[in-house]
């Protein structure tokens, strides 16, 4: 389900398990390329992109104007970030791991929106106010839908249990490498 391009020190298997779980929860079909890098924040993050990724971008190299080969997959890919170091609190690794799992589900929901062309409906993307500005990021219908996907995963007892198990596994790995 996911094609992982891991640029971190963390093992691929747990990250693939998290990303495949997120894709199932969000209802994404087909391959989703995911690039994971380190960040300096205490919590990870991510962004969904609406295009086909360049191979060099996923492999961490600059893209030249001559080499614009894209990955053969449906539109939509995800870039995610895991913290390089953790905070000093004892629960920092668990907080970062839970955040990463929730962000993965959220970003996969955006990929589902891209692939079903739901994102391109102007009413869905966010209306423009009288002053010419769009609605605040978190209040746009596409963001509310993605957040509702995360909330639905938490409300389903079996999926929430699996989400917690994956977060605990990742937290143990984060603790062991820092």
C-alpha distance (Angstrom), angle and dihedral (degrees) to the residues before:
residue distance angle dihedral
X1 . . .
X2 3.80 . .
X3 3.77 131.0 .
X4 3.77 105.8 -147.9
X5 3.81 123.1 -150.7
X6 3.79 100.6 -175.0
X7 3.82 117.0 -167.3
X8 3.80 94.7 168.9
X9 3.78 135.8 89.0
X10 3.80 91.7 -113.1
X11 3.83 121.4 103.2
X12 3.79 119.2 -96.5
X13 3.81 98.4 -132.0
X14 3.82 99.1 66.9
X15 3.81 91.1 43.2
X16 3.81 91.2 50.9
X17 3.81 90.4 49.1
X18 3.82 90.9 52.2
X19 3.80 93.6 46.6
X20 3.81 94.3 46.5
X21 3.81 89.4 49.1
X22 3.81 90.0 49.9
X23 3.81 91.8 49.7
X24 3.82 91.0 50.8
X25 3.82 92.0 48.5
X26 3.80 91.8 49.3
X27 3.81 93.9 45.1
X28 3.81 95.9 -120.4
X29 3.78 116.2 164.1
X30 3.78 125.5 -158.1
X31 3.78 131.0 17.9
X32 3.79 119.5 -33.9
X33 3.81 116.8 -164.1
X34 3.80 111.1 -140.5
X35 3.80 125.4 -170.3
X36 3.81 115.2 -162.9
X37 3.80 121.5 -166.3
X38 3.79 137.7 164.4
X39 3.80 123.7 -94.1
X40 3.78 134.4 -169.3
X41 3.82 95.0 -127.6
X42 3.79 121.8 101.3
X43 3.80 90.2 -123.7
X44 3.75 126.1 44.0
X45 3.75 126.1 -121.0
X46 3.75 142.8 -171.9
X47 3.76 148.8 -162.0
X48 3.77 133.9 -150.3
X49 3.79 119.3 -137.4
X50 3.77 126.3 -154.3
X51 3.77 104.0 -141.8
X52 3.75 141.9 57.4
X53 3.80 110.0 -75.5
X54 3.78 124.1 -120.8
X55 3.79 112.0 -116.1
X56 3.79 92.2 -130.2
X57 3.81 91.3 52.9
X58 3.79 91.2 54.7
X59 3.79 91.5 47.3
X60 3.79 92.3 51.1
X61 3.79 99.3 -109.9
X62 3.80 127.7 121.5
X63 3.78 115.8 -97.6
X64 3.77 116.7 -125.0
X65 3.77 125.1 -154.7
X66 3.81 89.9 -111.1
X67 3.79 98.2 53.7
X68 3.81 108.6 54.7
X69 3.81 98.4 146.4
X70 3.78 111.9 153.2
X71 3.75 130.4 -156.0
X72 3.80 114.0 -98.1
X73 3.80 100.3 -118.8
X74 3.80 139.1 103.3
X75 3.80 116.7 -75.2
X76 3.77 119.9 -77.5
X77 3.78 131.7 62.1
X78 3.77 135.5 -178.6
X79 3.79 133.9 -131.7
X80 3.81 115.0 -161.0
X81 3.79 133.9 -177.5
X82 3.80 130.4 -150.3
X83 3.82 122.3 -165.5
X84 3.79 116.8 -99.8
X85 3.81 92.1 -150.8
X86 3.78 131.8 14.3
X87 3.79 133.8 -133.0
X88 3.77 124.6 -96.0
X89 3.81 97.2 -105.9
X90 3.80 116.7 102.6
X91 3.81 93.4 -123.2
X92 3.84 95.5 48.3
X93 3.81 94.0 104.8
X94 3.81 93.1 50.2
X95 3.81 92.2 47.9
X96 3.82 91.0 49.4
X97 3.81 91.8 46.9
X98 3.81 94.4 49.0
X99 3.79 90.1 46.8
X100 3.81 90.6 51.3
X101 3.81 92.8 51.7
X102 3.82 92.1 47.9
X103 3.81 92.3 47.1
X104 3.82 89.8 50.0
X105 3.82 90.7 54.7
X106 3.81 91.0 45.6
X107 3.81 94.1 50.8
X108 3.80 92.7 45.1
X109 3.81 87.3 54.9
X110 3.81 87.7 57.4
X111 3.81 90.0 51.0
X112 3.81 88.1 53.1
X113 3.81 88.7 51.8
X114 3.80 91.0 51.1
X115 3.78 93.7 48.7
X116 3.80 94.7 47.6
X117 3.84 91.0 45.2
X118 3.79 89.0 -124.7
X119 3.80 90.4 125.6
X120 3.80 93.7 63.2
X121 3.79 96.7 61.2
X122 3.84 103.7 106.3
X123 3.79 91.6 -142.1
X124 3.79 89.3 53.3
X125 3.79 96.8 45.1
X126 3.78 93.7 53.1
X127 3.75 135.2 -75.6
X128 3.77 124.0 -108.3
X129 3.79 116.8 -116.4
X130 3.80 125.0 -132.6
X131 3.79 90.0 -94.0
X132 3.80 90.8 58.0
X133 3.79 96.4 -106.3
X134 3.75 127.0 123.6
X135 3.77 123.7 -121.8
X136 3.81 116.8 -84.1
X137 3.80 113.1 -80.5
X138 3.81 97.8 -108.2
X139 3.80 93.3 47.2
X140 3.81 97.2 54.4
X141 3.82 113.1 113.1
X142 3.81 92.0 -121.3
X143 3.82 90.7 55.7
X144 3.79 92.7 44.9
X145 3.82 89.2 52.1
X146 3.82 91.5 50.2
X147 3.82 91.1 48.1
X148 3.80 89.7 48.5
X149 3.81 88.6 55.3
X150 3.82 89.3 56.6
X151 3.81 91.0 46.7
X152 3.81 91.8 48.9
X153 3.80 89.0 53.0
X154 3.81 89.9 52.9
X155 3.81 92.3 48.4
X156 3.82 93.4 52.7
X157 3.81 102.9 82.7
X158 3.80 97.3 -150.6
X159 3.80 93.7 46.7
X160 3.80 92.1 44.5
X161 3.81 90.4 52.1
X162 3.82 90.2 51.0
X163 3.83 90.2 46.2
X164 3.80 89.9 53.7
X165 3.81 92.6 46.4
X166 3.80 91.4 52.4
X167 3.81 91.2 46.6
X168 3.81 91.3 51.3
X169 3.83 91.7 48.8
X170 3.81 90.5 50.7
X171 3.83 91.7 45.3
X172 3.81 90.3 54.8
X173 3.80 89.9 51.5
X174 3.82 91.3 46.6
X175 3.82 90.4 51.1
X176 3.79 92.7 48.0
X177 3.79 95.5 52.2
X178 3.82 97.5 46.7
